Amino acid sequence: MKWCWAMDNYSIRHFCESDFEDFHASMCEYDVVKMTGSWPWPPNPAFTRSRMVTPHAKDGRLSVIDFEGAYIGQVSVVDGVLGYMLAKPHWGRGIASWAVGIKLKTAFADEGLSEITACVWQGNPASEAVLYKHGFQKTGACEEFCIPRGETVKNNTFSLTRTAWEALNA
């Protein structure tokens, strides 16, 4: 199944083989990678390529954020957990907020999904702002090992219930 949602010159779509160069270049930016939990640093091209062909990427739970035909980031809801990242040149333009809104709509189309959670490393207020815009509430804090940083990092946990999402989007 092919699908695409567009806003101006941005769209959400499945991965294509041609995304590899832009995807890997994005993951060569430490400021991007340090916000992930499991990406190796320095980045490994084989690892990047492997992420393009996961079952989640193939079935659309993990989607490319596209600008004028090029990969600029990704957004996913997998097993009720939201994740997103953008290439650094695209930060601060509202793109993540737009993409998260699209992904929440498609995720909550699954009637069995009653809640979506997310985690944000402390010290990332822009990412927290994206969540708050969509009705997420902070539910706690914890510590996890961050592979690219090579250290344990504090993060904040968030939750969005279907009921809260429906009320905001009525």
Biotite code that builds the C-alpha atoms (Angstrom):
import biotite.structure as struc

atoms = struc.array([
    struc.Atom([0.000, 0.000, 0.000], chain_id="A", res_id=1, res_name="MET", atom_name="CA", element="C"),
    struc.Atom([1.431, 3.387, -1.018], chain_id="A", res_id=2, res_name="LYS", atom_name="CA", element="C"),
    struc.Atom([0.286, 6.476, 0.834], chain_id="A", res_id=3, res_name="TRP", atom_name="CA", element="C"),
    struc.Atom([1.313, 10.070, 1.292], chain_id="A", res_id=4, res_name="CYS", atom_name="CA", element="C"),
    struc.Atom([0.037, 13.065, 3.272], chain_id="A", res_id=5, res_name="TRP", atom_name="CA", element="C"),
    struc.Atom([1.298, 16.439, 2.126], chain_id="A", res_id=6, res_name="ALA", atom_name="CA", element="C"),
    struc.Atom([1.592, 19.993, 3.453], chain_id="A", res_id=7, res_name="MET", atom_name="CA", element="C"),
    struc.Atom([3.126, 22.527, 1.083], chain_id="A", res_id=8, res_name="ASP", atom_name="CA", element="C"),
    struc.Atom([6.321, 20.791, -0.058], chain_id="A", res_id=9, res_name="ASN", atom_name="CA", element="C"),
    struc.Atom([6.409, 18.323, 2.863], chain_id="A", res_id=10, res_name="TYR", atom_name="CA", element="C"),
    struc.Atom([4.981, 14.839, 2.919], chain_id="A", res_id=11, res_name="SER", atom_name="CA", element="C"),
    struc.Atom([4.959, 11.645, 4.967], chain_id="A", res_id=12, res_name="ILE", atom_name="CA", element="C"),
    struc.Atom([5.741, 8.455, 3.059], chain_id="A", res_id=13, res_name="ARG", atom_name="CA", element="C"),
    struc.Atom([7.458, 5.052, 3.093], chain_id="A", res_id=14, res_name="HIS", atom_name="CA", element="C"),
    struc.Atom([11.248, 4.722, 2.803], chain_id="A", res_id=15, res_name="PHE", atom_name="CA", element="C"),
    struc.Atom([12.783, 4.453, -0.667], chain_id="A", res_id=16, res_name="CYS", atom_name="CA", element="C"),
    struc.Atom([16.258, 3.142, -1.486], chain_id="A", res_id=17, res_name="GLU", atom_name="CA", element="C"),
    struc.Atom([17.122, 6.649, -2.703], chain_id="A", res_id=18, res_name="SER", atom_name="CA", element="C"),
    struc.Atom([16.673, 7.950, 0.880], chain_id="A", res_id=19, res_name="ASP", atom_name="CA", element="C"),
    struc.Atom([19.865, 6.308, 2.110], chain_id="A", res_id=20, res_name="PHE", atom_name="CA", element="C"),
    struc.Atom([22.326, 9.146, 1.415], chain_id="A", res_id=21, res_name="GLU", atom_name="CA", element="C"),
    struc.Atom([20.185, 11.849, 3.042], chain_id="A", res_id=22, res_name="ASP", atom_name="CA", element="C"),
    struc.Atom([19.222, 9.555, 5.926], chain_id="A", res_id=23, res_name="PHE", atom_name="CA", element="C"),
    struc.Atom([22.820, 8.606, 6.655], chain_id="A", res_id=24, res_name="HIS", atom_name="CA", element="C"),
    struc.Atom([24.001, 12.222, 6.305], chain_id="A", res_id=25, res_name="ALA", atom_name="CA", element="C"),
    struc.Atom([21.411, 13.203, 8.911], chain_id="A", res_id=26, res_name="SER", atom_name="CA", element="C"),
    struc.Atom([22.689, 10.498, 11.235], chain_id="A", res_id=27, res_name="MET", atom_name="CA", element="C"),
    struc.Atom([26.238, 11.816, 10.801], chain_id="A", res_id=28, res_name="CYS", atom_name="CA", element="C"),
    struc.Atom([25.170, 14.931, 12.729], chain_id="A", res_id=29, res_name="GLU", atom_name="CA", element="C"),
    struc.Atom([26.007, 14.333, 16.387], chain_id="A", res_id=30, res_name="TYR", atom_name="CA", element="C"),
    struc.Atom([23.335, 16.834, 17.506], chain_id="A", res_id=31, res_name="ASP", atom_name="CA", element="C"),
    struc.Atom([20.722, 14.598, 15.833], chain_id="A", res_id=32, res_name="VAL", atom_name="CA", element="C"),
    struc.Atom([22.141, 11.253, 16.943], chain_id="A", res_id=33, res_name="VAL", atom_name="CA", element="C"),
    struc.Atom([22.651, 12.233, 20.588], chain_id="A", res_id=34, res_name="LYS", atom_name="CA", element="C"),
    struc.Atom([18.866, 12.601, 20.866], chain_id="A", res_id=35, res_name="MET", atom_name="CA", element="C"),
    struc.Atom([18.377, 8.939, 19.962], chain_id="A", res_id=36, res_name="THR", atom_name="CA", element="C"),
    struc.Atom([18.884, 6.148, 22.423], chain_id="A", res_id=37, res_name="GLY", atom_name="CA", element="C"),
    struc.Atom([20.303, 3.375, 20.308], chain_id="A", res_id=38, res_name="SER", atom_name="CA", element="C"),
    struc.Atom([22.088, 4.838, 17.296], chain_id="A", res_id=39, res_name="TRP", atom_name="CA", element="C"),
    struc.Atom([25.809, 4.038, 17.173], chain_id="A", res_id=40, res_name="PRO", atom_name="CA", element="C"),
    struc.Atom([28.314, 6.871, 17.219], chain_id="A", res_id=41, res_name="TRP", atom_name="CA", element="C"),
    struc.Atom([30.133, 7.266, 14.998], chain_id="A", res_id=42, res_name="PRO", atom_name="CA", element="C"),
    struc.Atom([27.328, 6.194, 12.641], chain_id="A", res_id=43, res_name="PRO", atom_name="CA", element="C"),
    struc.Atom([27.604, 2.976, 10.717], chain_id="A", res_id=44, res_name="ASN", atom_name="CA", element="C"),
    struc.Atom([26.232, 2.902, 7.136], chain_id="A", res_id=45, res_name="PRO", atom_name="CA", element="C"),
    struc.Atom([25.110, -0.727, 7.495], chain_id="A", res_id=46, res_name="ALA", atom_name="CA", element="C"),
    struc.Atom([23.145, 0.146, 10.642], chain_id="A", res_id=47, res_name="PHE", atom_name="CA", element="C"),
    struc.Atom([21.508, 3.110, 8.870], chain_id="A", res_id=48, res_name="THR", atom_name="CA", element="C"),
    struc.Atom([20.538, 0.932, 5.918], chain_id="A", res_id=49, res_name="ARG", atom_name="CA", element="C"),
    struc.Atom([19.134, -1.738, 8.252], chain_id="A", res_id=50, res_name="SER", atom_name="CA", element="C"),
    struc.Atom([16.718, 0.807, 9.728], chain_id="A", res_id=51, res_name="ARG", atom_name="CA", element="C"),
    struc.Atom([15.238, 1.453, 6.279], chain_id="A", res_id=52, res_name="MET", atom_name="CA", element="C"),
    struc.Atom([13.992, -2.121, 5.888], chain_id="A", res_id=53, res_name="VAL", atom_name="CA", element="C"),
    struc.Atom([12.594, -2.994, 9.306], chain_id="A", res_id=54, res_name="THR", atom_name="CA", element="C"),
    struc.Atom([9.044, -4.364, 9.446], chain_id="A", res_id=55, res_name="PRO", atom_name="CA", element="C"),
    struc.Atom([8.016, -0.986, 10.922], chain_id="A", res_id=56, res_name="HIS", atom_name="CA", element="C"),
    struc.Atom([9.463, 0.897, 7.957], chain_id="A", res_id=57, res_name="ALA", atom_name="CA", element="C"),
    struc.Atom([7.922, -1.497, 5.473], chain_id="A", res_id=58, res_name="LYS", atom_name="CA", element="C"),
    struc.Atom([4.413, -1.309, 6.937], chain_id="A", res_id=59, res_name="ASP", atom_name="CA", element="C"),
    struc.Atom([4.410, 2.456, 7.503], chain_id="A", res_id=60, res_name="GLY", atom_name="CA", element="C"),
    struc.Atom([4.520, 2.599, 11.289], chain_id="A", res_id=61, res_name="ARG", atom_name="CA", element="C"),
    struc.Atom([7.893, 4.316, 10.743], chain_id="A", res_id=62, res_name="LEU", atom_name="CA", element="C"),
    struc.Atom([7.607, 6.947, 8.004], chain_id="A", res_id=63, res_name="SER", atom_name="CA", element="C"),
    struc.Atom([9.906, 9.313, 6.169], chain_id="A", res_id=64, res_name="VAL", atom_name="CA", element="C"),
    struc.Atom([9.366, 13.037, 6.496], chain_id="A", res_id=65, res_name="ILE", atom_name="CA", element="C"),
    struc.Atom([9.981, 14.244, 2.951], chain_id="A", res_id=66, res_name="ASP", atom_name="CA", element="C"),
    struc.Atom([10.747, 17.725, 1.648], chain_id="A", res_id=67, res_name="PHE", atom_name="CA", element="C"),
    struc.Atom([10.537, 18.147, -2.109], chain_id="A", res_id=68, res_name="GLU", atom_name="CA", element="C"),
    struc.Atom([11.290, 14.472, -2.679], chain_id="A", res_id=69, res_name="GLY", atom_name="CA", element="C"),
    struc.Atom([14.170, 14.170, -0.202], chain_id="A", res_id=70, res_name="ALA", atom_name="CA", element="C"),
    struc.Atom([14.440, 12.518, 3.235], chain_id="A", res_id=71, res_name="TYR", atom_name="CA", element="C"),
    struc.Atom([14.658, 15.108, 6.035], chain_id="A", res_id=72, res_name="ILE", atom_name="CA", element="C"),
    struc.Atom([13.547, 13.032, 9.002], chain_id="A", res_id=73, res_name="GLY", atom_name="CA", element="C"),
    struc.Atom([11.236, 10.363, 10.278], chain_id="A", res_id=74, res_name="GLN", atom_name="CA", element="C"),
    struc.Atom([8.253, 9.852, 12.539], chain_id="A", res_id=75, res_name="VAL", atom_name="CA", element="C"),
    struc.Atom([6.861, 6.639, 13.985], chain_id="A", res_id=76, res_name="SER", atom_name="CA", element="C"),
    struc.Atom([4.401, 5.071, 16.350], chain_id="A", res_id=77, res_name="VAL", atom_name="CA", element="C"),
    struc.Atom([5.512, 1.522, 17.090], chain_id="A", res_id=78, res_name="VAL", atom_name="CA", element="C"),
    struc.Atom([3.833, -0.513, 19.810], chain_id="A", res_id=79, res_name="ASP", atom_name="CA", element="C"),
    struc.Atom([2.213, 2.651, 21.141], chain_id="A", res_id=80, res_name="GLY", atom_name="CA", element="C"),
    struc.Atom([5.481, 4.608, 21.394], chain_id="A", res_id=81, res_name="VAL", atom_name="CA", element="C"),
    struc.Atom([5.989, 7.813, 19.401], chain_id="A", res_id=82, res_name="LEU", atom_name="CA", element="C"),
    struc.Atom([9.397, 8.684, 17.982], chain_id="A", res_id=83, res_name="GLY", atom_name="CA", element="C"),
    struc.Atom([10.573, 11.404, 15.629], chain_id="A", res_id=84, res_name="TYR", atom_name="CA", element="C"),
    struc.Atom([13.719, 13.133, 14.429], chain_id="A", res_id=85, res_name="MET", atom_name="CA", element="C"),
    struc.Atom([14.666, 15.717, 11.839], chain_id="A", res_id=86, res_name="LEU", atom_name="CA", element="C"),
    struc.Atom([17.855, 16.565, 10.028], chain_id="A", res_id=87, res_name="ALA", atom_name="CA", element="C"),
    struc.Atom([19.369, 19.562, 11.795], chain_id="A", res_id=88, res_name="LYS", atom_name="CA", element="C"),
    struc.Atom([18.875, 22.093, 8.948], chain_id="A", res_id=89, res_name="PRO", atom_name="CA", element="C"),
    struc.Atom([15.101, 21.573, 9.322], chain_id="A", res_id=90, res_name="HIS", atom_name="CA", element="C"),
    struc.Atom([14.830, 22.202, 13.064], chain_id="A", res_id=91, res_name="TRP", atom_name="CA", element="C"),
    struc.Atom([12.634, 25.040, 14.345], chain_id="A", res_id=92, res_name="GLY", atom_name="CA", element="C"),
    struc.Atom([10.213, 25.237, 11.406], chain_id="A", res_id=93, res_name="ARG", atom_name="CA", element="C"),
    struc.Atom([7.204, 23.378, 12.823], chain_id="A", res_id=94, res_name="GLY", atom_name="CA", element="C"),
    struc.Atom([7.878, 20.337, 10.656], chain_id="A", res_id=95, res_name="ILE", atom_name="CA", element="C"),
    struc.Atom([8.087, 17.911, 13.582], chain_id="A", res_id=96, res_name="ALA", atom_name="CA", element="C"),
    struc.Atom([4.801, 19.215, 14.998], chain_id="A", res_id=97, res_name="SER", atom_name="CA", element="C"),
    struc.Atom([3.111, 18.749, 11.627], chain_id="A", res_id=98, res_name="TRP", atom_name="CA", element="C"),
    struc.Atom([4.541, 15.244, 11.118], chain_id="A", res_id=99, res_name="ALA", atom_name="CA", element="C"),
    struc.Atom([3.643, 14.133, 14.653], chain_id="A", res_id=100, res_name="VAL", atom_name="CA", element="C"),
    struc.Atom([0.077, 15.330, 14.083], chain_id="A", res_id=101, res_name="GLY", atom_name="CA", element="C"),
    struc.Atom([-0.197, 13.189, 10.948], chain_id="A", res_id=102, res_name="ILE", atom_name="CA", element="C"),
    struc.Atom([1.314, 10.149, 12.654], chain_id="A", res_id=103, res_name="LYS", atom_name="CA", element="C"),
    struc.Atom([-0.984, 10.476, 15.686], chain_id="A", res_id=104, res_name="LEU", atom_name="CA", element="C"),
    struc.Atom([-4.005, 10.567, 13.388], chain_id="A", res_id=105, res_name="LYS", atom_name="CA", element="C"),
    struc.Atom([-2.931, 7.399, 11.594], chain_id="A", res_id=106, res_name="THR", atom_name="CA", element="C"),
    struc.Atom([-1.955, 5.651, 14.845], chain_id="A", res_id=107, res_name="ALA", atom_name="CA", element="C"),
    struc.Atom([-5.241, 6.436, 16.582], chain_id="A", res_id=108, res_name="PHE", atom_name="CA", element="C"),
    struc.Atom([-7.085, 5.089, 13.524], chain_id="A", res_id=109, res_name="ALA", atom_name="CA", element="C"),
    struc.Atom([-6.269, 1.739, 15.177], chain_id="A", res_id=110, res_name="ASP", atom_name="CA", element="C"),
    struc.Atom([-9.290, 1.361, 17.460], chain_id="A", res_id=111, res_name="GLU", atom_name="CA", element="C"),
    struc.Atom([-7.308, -0.907, 19.791], chain_id="A", res_id=112, res_name="GLY", atom_name="CA", element="C"),
    struc.Atom([-4.777, 1.813, 20.635], chain_id="A", res_id=113, res_name="LEU", atom_name="CA", element="C"),
    struc.Atom([-5.856, 3.722, 23.740], chain_id="A", res_id=114, res_name="SER", atom_name="CA", element="C"),
    struc.Atom([-2.621, 5.546, 24.592], chain_id="A", res_id=115, res_name="GLU", atom_name="CA", element="C"),
    struc.Atom([0.609, 6.707, 22.973], chain_id="A", res_id=116, res_name="ILE", atom_name="CA", element="C"),
    struc.Atom([3.723, 7.345, 25.014], chain_id="A", res_id=117, res_name="THR", atom_name="CA", element="C"),
    struc.Atom([6.973, 9.178, 24.281], chain_id="A", res_id=118, res_name="ALA", atom_name="CA", element="C"),
    struc.Atom([10.300, 9.868, 25.983], chain_id="A", res_id=119, res_name="CYS", atom_name="CA", element="C"),
    struc.Atom([12.439, 12.981, 25.568], chain_id="A", res_id=120, res_name="VAL", atom_name="CA", element="C"),
    struc.Atom([15.949, 13.431, 26.890], chain_id="A", res_id=121, res_name="TRP", atom_name="CA", element="C"),
    struc.Atom([16.030, 16.217, 29.458], chain_id="A", res_id=122, res_name="GLN", atom_name="CA", element="C"),
    struc.Atom([17.497, 19.357, 27.921], chain_id="A", res_id=123, res_name="GLY", atom_name="CA", element="C"),
    struc.Atom([15.437, 19.065, 24.721], chain_id="A", res_id=124, res_name="ASN", atom_name="CA", element="C"),
    struc.Atom([12.672, 21.661, 25.240], chain_id="A", res_id=125, res_name="PRO", atom_name="CA", element="C"),
    struc.Atom([11.852, 21.849, 21.508], chain_id="A", res_id=126, res_name="ALA", atom_name="CA", element="C"),
    struc.Atom([10.910, 18.178, 21.447], chain_id="A", res_id=127, res_name="SER", atom_name="CA", element="C"),
    struc.Atom([8.866, 18.534, 24.618], chain_id="A", res_id=128, res_name="GLU", atom_name="CA", element="C"),
    struc.Atom([7.044, 21.483, 23.007], chain_id="A", res_id=129, res_name="ALA", atom_name="CA", element="C"),
    struc.Atom([6.065, 19.250, 20.078], chain_id="A", res_id=130, res_name="VAL", atom_name="CA", element="C"),
    struc.Atom([4.470, 16.806, 22.516], chain_id="A", res_id=131, res_name="LEU", atom_name="CA", element="C"),
    struc.Atom([2.664, 19.477, 24.518], chain_id="A", res_id=132, res_name="TYR", atom_name="CA", element="C"),
    struc.Atom([1.195, 20.933, 21.295], chain_id="A", res_id=133, res_name="LYS", atom_name="CA", element="C"),
    struc.Atom([-0.498, 17.594, 20.696], chain_id="A", res_id=134, res_name="HIS", atom_name="CA", element="C"),
    struc.Atom([-1.880, 17.164, 24.211], chain_id="A", res_id=135, res_name="GLY", atom_name="CA", element="C"),
    struc.Atom([0.769, 14.901, 25.728], chain_id="A", res_id=136, res_name="PHE", atom_name="CA", element="C"),
    struc.Atom([1.164, 15.161, 29.478], chain_id="A", res_id=137, res_name="GLN", atom_name="CA", element="C"),
    struc.Atom([4.383, 14.588, 31.366], chain_id="A", res_id=138, res_name="LYS", atom_name="CA", element="C"),
    struc.Atom([4.037, 11.396, 33.378], chain_id="A", res_id=139, res_name="THR", atom_name="CA", element="C"),
    struc.Atom([7.448, 11.044, 34.972], chain_id="A", res_id=140, res_name="GLY", atom_name="CA", element="C"),
    struc.Atom([11.186, 10.931, 34.583], chain_id="A", res_id=141, res_name="ALA", atom_name="CA", element="C"),
    struc.Atom([13.738, 8.159, 34.429], chain_id="A", res_id=142, res_name="CYS", atom_name="CA", element="C"),
    struc.Atom([17.289, 7.432, 33.398], chain_id="A", res_id=143, res_name="GLU", atom_name="CA", element="C"),
    struc.Atom([18.414, 5.331, 30.447], chain_id="A", res_id=144, res_name="GLU", atom_name="CA", element="C"),
    struc.Atom([21.704, 4.544, 28.796], chain_id="A", res_id=145, res_name="PHE", atom_name="CA", element="C"),
    struc.Atom([22.188, 6.601, 25.626], chain_id="A", res_id=146, res_name="CYS", atom_name="CA", element="C"),
    struc.Atom([24.407, 4.656, 23.229], chain_id="A", res_id=147, res_name="ILE", atom_name="CA", element="C"),
    struc.Atom([25.656, 7.606, 21.138], chain_id="A", res_id=148, res_name="PRO", atom_name="CA", element="C"),
    struc.Atom([26.513, 9.624, 24.245], chain_id="A", res_id=149, res_name="ARG", atom_name="CA", element="C"),
    struc.Atom([28.001, 6.619, 26.001], chain_id="A", res_id=150, res_name="GLY", atom_name="CA", element="C"),
    struc.Atom([26.365, 7.562, 29.285], chain_id="A", res_id=151, res_name="GLU", atom_name="CA", element="C"),
    struc.Atom([23.200, 7.322, 31.326], chain_id="A", res_id=152, res_name="THR", atom_name="CA", element="C"),
    struc.Atom([20.940, 10.287, 30.617], chain_id="A", res_id=153, res_name="VAL", atom_name="CA", element="C"),
    struc.Atom([17.797, 11.532, 32.334], chain_id="A", res_id=154, res_name="LYS", atom_name="CA", element="C"),
    struc.Atom([14.636, 11.694, 30.275], chain_id="A", res_id=155, res_name="ASN", atom_name="CA", element="C"),
    struc.Atom([11.055, 12.771, 30.708], chain_id="A", res_id=156, res_name="ASN", atom_name="CA", element="C"),
    struc.Atom([8.180, 10.442, 29.884], chain_id="A", res_id=157, res_name="THR", atom_name="CA", element="C"),
    struc.Atom([4.918, 11.581, 28.307], chain_id="A", res_id=158, res_name="PHE", atom_name="CA", element="C"),
    struc.Atom([1.528, 10.092, 27.547], chain_id="A", res_id=159, res_name="SER", atom_name="CA", element="C"),
    struc.Atom([-1.416, 10.941, 25.316], chain_id="A", res_id=160, res_name="LEU", atom_name="CA", element="C"),
    struc.Atom([-4.675, 9.070, 25.736], chain_id="A", res_id=161, res_name="THR", atom_name="CA", element="C"),
    struc.Atom([-7.100, 8.528, 22.892], chain_id="A", res_id=162, res_name="ARG", atom_name="CA", element="C"),
    struc.Atom([-9.718, 10.445, 24.912], chain_id="A", res_id=163, res_name="THR", atom_name="CA", element="C"),
    struc.Atom([-7.445, 13.497, 25.263], chain_id="A", res_id=164, res_name="ALA", atom_name="CA", element="C"),
    struc.Atom([-6.424, 13.329, 21.605], chain_id="A", res_id=165, res_name="TRP", atom_name="CA", element="C"),
    struc.Atom([-10.055, 13.073, 20.451], chain_id="A", res_id=166, res_name="GLU", atom_name="CA", element="C"),
    struc.Atom([-11.045, 16.041, 22.640], chain_id="A", res_id=167, res_name="ALA", atom_name="CA", element="C"),
    struc.Atom([-8.279, 18.181, 21.108], chain_id="A", res_id=168, res_name="LEU", atom_name="CA", element="C"),
    struc.Atom([-9.159, 17.115, 17.575], chain_id="A", res_id=169, res_name="ASN", atom_name="CA", element="C"),
    struc.Atom([-12.959, 17.263, 17.757], chain_id="A", res_id=170, res_name="ALA", atom_name="CA", element="C"),
])
